[in-house]
Amino acid sequence: MSTSTDTVDQNIEIWKIKKLIKGLQAARGNGTSMISLIIPPGGQVSLVSKMLTDEAGTASNIKSRVNRLSVLSAITSTQNRLKLYSKIPPTGLVIFCGTVITDEGKEKMVNIDFPPHKAINTSLYMCDNKFHTEALSELLESDSKFGFVIMDGNGTLFGTVSGNTRDVIHKFTVDLPKKHGRGGQSALRFSRLRDEKRHNYVRKVAEMTVQHFITNDKVNVTGLVLAGSADFKTELSQSDLFDPRLQAKVIKIVDVSYGGENGFNQAIELSAEALSNVKFIQEKRLISKYFDAISQDTGKYCFGIEDTLKALDMGAVETLIVWENLDIARITLRNAAGELDIKHFTPLQEKDRSNFVDPNDGTEMEEVERISFLEWLAEKYKDFGATLEFVTNRSQEGSQFVKGFGGIGGILRYKLNFEALTYESDEFYSD
């Protein structure tokens, strides 16, 4: 259970970074007063601090007074942020500092520093009129870890690929007999010994695959690629010795010309397309499962904000599915009597001021708090006992979910009658 929870938590972390990147990309400033600083793991704070001091010396020669002051101010803010860290975190450090121009034309100081959700292999320092988030975007594009087994008649290599980082976990060599003996043995006996040694080799590889790619009874990679130059990889994938949990994760079997590290590099190239589609396929499966619940009329589904929130309050939602770009605000309003009312509005509904009017006395209600509905869900979903899954509208199913169901819905643990719930709540209010 912990592994799936970790995956969900990581997905939410990724969504938060995506949202942050979107905001940073839209930000613009005057001159070159916006600093993007990325320090990879193992970097030294003292060296970066010295580099910033040198930059401040150079910046003091800028002729334009306004630009000079804003660049120096941004460098000072970056230095202050850096002082908060005695050493660079294990995944590296990202700092964005600078003066941005708001929609109203006012200047606003932005200071953001955080260690990314996984190791960043880029070193960057840029002064520009925008923030450079390309390295972070690359980090998000490839957030999954894939396992590789490169197996041929000379030995086997186990490796993982995550983003632009590849690691060799383990490799071993093997000495298998060839098809032709050296005489002195019966052909049948020689053939049997050869088959036995091949079988033992397949068993050893199957056992070691479990050892490397399963931790705490859970598969620790998103997908598995089997590669090799002979028939061993197919033999392994079809063997009863191969763990069924791993068998379900095999996304591709590829033929490579070499074994070892050269074969590993070739296998990565040949399976690139399959690796990029894994997240896409998982998303399609999830939404197809949701559509199946609707087509079979099980009643174990909900869609739309109202019904989904009712189901969440009752603890009935098992999997909450939300479009990652759902633009809805959760607004808390207070009426003249001091009572609070929570509303969920799209940007279009927000422009219509009649939605802010109290139906009882016709006065306009006061806005107490405003938060993005997605942010609220990301913080609160655990309180309702649900798992939260973000989906895109890039697949056909995803697009149908967004257009037809409003981009929010859930798979329920048990059947709910939403009409009866609405009727009961109306009855309760009328009393």
N, C-alpha and C positions, 0 to 999 in steps of 0.2 A: 504493500500500500504506500510505503514511504517514497518509493521511487516514482510512482505516478503522481504523488503530491508534489515531489520536487520538480517534476516535469511541468505541472500546472503552474507552480510558483515561478519557474523560470520563464514560462510563456508570458506570464503577467509582467515580469521584470522586463522582458523584451518589448512588450506592448508599451510600457512606460517610457522606455528609451526611444521607441519609434515616435511617440508623442512629443518627447523632448526635442528630437532631431527635427521634426516638422516645424516646431516653434522657432528653433535656432536658424533653420534654413530661411524662414520668412523674414528674420530680423535683418535690418539694414542700418548702417551708421554713417556718420560724416567722416571723410578722409580715411585714414588707415588706423582707426582707434579700436578695432575689434581684434582681440588676441585669441588665437586657437593654439593650445599647447597640449600635446600628447606625449606622455613619457612611457616607454615600454617597461615591462617587469625587469627588475635588475638595474634600472637606471639609478643614478645617484642624485639626491636632492641638492647636495653642495655644488655639483657641476651645473645643474640647471639654474640654480640661484645665481651663480657667477655669470652665466650666459645672459640672464635677465638684467643683471647690473651693467654688463657691457652694452646691452641693447638700450638701456636708459641713457647711457652716455652718448650713444649715437643719436638717439631720438632728441636729445637736447639741442641738436644742430638743425632741427626742422625749422624752416623759415616762417611758415604760417603759425602765428601765435596760438590760434584756437586749436589747430590740429596738434601742435606740439604739446599743449597742456592735456588734451584728451588722451594722446598716446602715453604720455608719462603717467597720467592717472590710471590708465588700464594696466601698465607695467607694474605700478605700485600695488594695485589690487591683486594681480597675479602673484606677486612676491608674497603678499600677506596670506593668500590662500595656500601657497606652497609651505609656509611656515607651520601650518596646521599638521603637516606630515613629517614625522621624524625619519621615515623611510618610505620608499615607493611600495604600495600594496602589491600582493602577489600577481594581480591581473593587470597592473599598470595604473596610470592615473591620467584623467582627462580634465583639463581646465579651460573654461570659456569665460573671458572677461572683456568688458567693453561697454561703450555708451551707444545705446540703440535709439532710433527715432520711433516713437509710438505712432499709432494711427492718427492721434490728435495733433501730431507734429511736435510733441514735447520730447525732451531727452530723458532717457531712463538708464540707470547703471545696472548691468547684468553681471552677476558673479555666480558661476556654476562650477562645482568641482565634484567628481565622483570616480570611484574605481569601476571600470566596465564589468559586465556580468561574466566575461571570460577574457583570457589573456589577449592583449592587443599587441601585434608585432610591428607597430609603426611608430616612428619617432617624427614629431612634427612641431614646428614653431612658425606661425604665420601672423603677420599684422596686415589686415585688409579691411575693406568696408563691409565684409560679411564674415560669418563664422564658417569654418571649413569642417564639415561633418562627414566627408566621404569615407574616412577610415572607420567611423562608427557604423555607417550604412553597410559597409563590406562585412563588418563583424556580425551584423544582423542577418545578412543574406545567407550565411552558412553557420547556423547556430546548432546544427545537429552533429553528432559523432557517429561515424560509420566504421564497422569492423571489416577487415580484409583478411582472408586466408589464402595465401599463395602456395599451392601444393603441386609438386611434381615428383619424379622418380628419384631426385637427389636430396630432397628435403622440403621443409615447410617453413613459411614465414608468417607470423601473426602481426598485424599492424592496425592502427586506427588513423582516420582522417577527420579533422574537424576544422572547417574553414580553410585557411591556407597553411595549416599546421599538420604535418604527418609524423606519426611516431611508430617506430618498430618496437613492439612489445617483447617479442621473443622469436628466435629462429633456431632450428636444429637441422642437422644433416642426417641422411639415412643411406645405408648401403644395401640396396635390394639386388637379388640375383637376376641376371638377364635371362632371356628365353632359352638360350643355348648353353648346355652344360659342357664340361670339359672332358666328358667320357667317364666311364667307370660307374655311372649311375643309370638306373633304368629311367627311361623318358617319363614314365608315369610318376615314379617316386620324385623325380626332379621337379615335375610340374606341380605336384602336391605341396612340396616344400616351398616352392615359389609362391603359390597361392596363399599358403599359410602366412608367409612373411609379409605379403601385400596386405592381407587381412589385418594382421597385427599393427601394421603401419597406419591403416585407416582408423583402427580402434584408438591408437595413440593420439592421432590428430583430432578425432572426435572428442576424446577426453580433455585434451588441452584447449580445444575451442570452448568447452564448458568452463574450464578453469579461468580463461582470459575474458570471456564475454558474458559471464553470468556472475553477479554478486548479490548475495542475500536472496537467492532464488528468483532474481529478476534480471532480465537481459539488460545490460548496461549500454547498449548501442541502439541507434534508431533503425539501422538496417545492416545486413551482412552481405558482403560480396565474396563469392568463391571464385578463385582464378587458378589457372595452371596450364601446362602445355600438353599434358596427357589426359587420360580418362579418369584420373584419380578424383578430380573435383566433382564429377558427375556421380562417381561411385560413393563419395562421401555424402552428397546431398540426398541420395536415394537409400543410404544405408540405415538399418534399424538402430545402429549404434549412435547415430547423430541425434542429439537432443531435439525433441519436437518443438520446444520453445524457441530454439534457434532456427529450426527449419521454417517456422512461420515468419521469421525475420529476413530470410534470404530474398534479396531484391534483384540480384542478377548473378548469372554464372557466365564468366568470360574466358575466352581462350587467349592465352598470352604466349609469346615466343620464348620467354626466358623464365627462370625461377628467381628466387631471392629478391633483392632490392630493385633490380632492373624490371623484374616482372611486376613488382608492387607499383612502380611508377607507370608502367604500361596499363595495368589494371585500373588505376585511378583515371587515366585518360579515357579508357574505353567505357567506363561506367559513369562518367560525369553526368550524362543526361538523366540516367536513372536516379542518381543521388539528388539532383535538383528537384525531381518530381515527388520525392517521398512525402514532404509536408503537404503538397498539393493532393496526393492520393489519400493521406490520412484525413484531410479536410473533407474530401468527397465522400469518404466512408462515413464520417460522422453525420454529415447532412443527409446522406442516403438513409441512414438509420432513423433519422428524425422523420423523413418523408415516408418511410415504411410504416412508422407508428401512425401517421395520419391516414395513409391509404388503407391500412388494415382496420381503421376506426377502433383502435384499442382504447381511446380516451386518455391514454398516458402521454399527452402532449399539451403544450400551451404556446400561444404566440401573442404578440402585442404587449405593450408595457403593462397595461392594467392587469390582464390575466396572469402574466408572468410574475408580477409583484405579489398578487394574491397567493399564487402557488408557492412562492418563496417564503412568504409569511407563515404558511402552513407546513413548511419543511418538506414539501412534496417533490421539489425539483431535485433530480439526480444529476443531470448535466445541463448547465445553462449555456446556451449558444448565442453569442453576440457578434455582430459585425464590428470589425475593429475601428471603422470610421463613423460609427453611429453618432450623429451630431444632435444630442439632446441634453438640455440643461435640467438639473434637479433644483427647483427654486422653492424656498420656504417663504411663505407669505403670512403676514399678521393682519387680522381685521381690526375694526374699531374696538371690538370687545376684548382684544388681546389674545384671541384664539389663533393658533398656528394651523396653516393649511399647506400641504406639500403638493406641488404641481410639477409635471414633466412636460416641457415645451420644446418644440423644434424652433429653429431660428425664425421661421415664418410666423409661428404662433406667438412668439415673443413680441413681434412687431405690432400685433393686434392688441391694443391696450384693453379691449373689452374682456380679455382673459384674466386681467388683474383686478377686475371689479367684483366686489362681494355681492353675490346674488340676493342676499337678504335685505341689505339696506342701500345698495347701489353706490357705495363709496369705494374709492380705489384703495386696494390693500397695500400695505408697506412691505417692501422686499427685505427680508431679514438675512437670508443666506443664499448664495448661488454656487453650485458645484457641477462639474461635468458628471452626467449620469454614469458614464463608463468608469470614471475615477471612483465614484461612490461604490459601484459594483465590485471593482477590483479590491477595494478595502474591506467590503462587508460580506462578500459571497460565502466565506467560511462560516460566518455566524448562522447562515441558513442551511448549512450541511450540504452545500452543492459543490460541484466542480465547475470551474469557469473555463470555457473554450472560446478563443477569439477566431473568427473566420474572415476570409476575404471575399470579394465578389468576382475573383478572377476565373473561378471554375463555373461551369454551366449551372451546377447545383447551388453554388454560393450566390450567383447572380439572381437565381429564382428565389432563394431564401430572403435576400435583401429586398427585392422588388415586391414579392408576393406576401411576405410575412413581416415586413417592417424591420428586418434585421435583428430581431430579438425573439427568442423562443426557448423552450426547454423540453427535455425528455423527463417525464415524471416517474416517480417510484410506484405510484398507484393512481387509479382513475379519479378525476375530480369533475364535478358537475358545476361549471362556472355560472350557468344561468341561475341555478338554485342559490349559489353564493351571492350573486348580485341581488336576487330577490330578497334574501335574508337581510342583507345589509340595508336595503331600502326600507324594509319593514322595521329594522332596528332604529333607523333615523326618524321614521315617521312617528314612532312611539315617543 
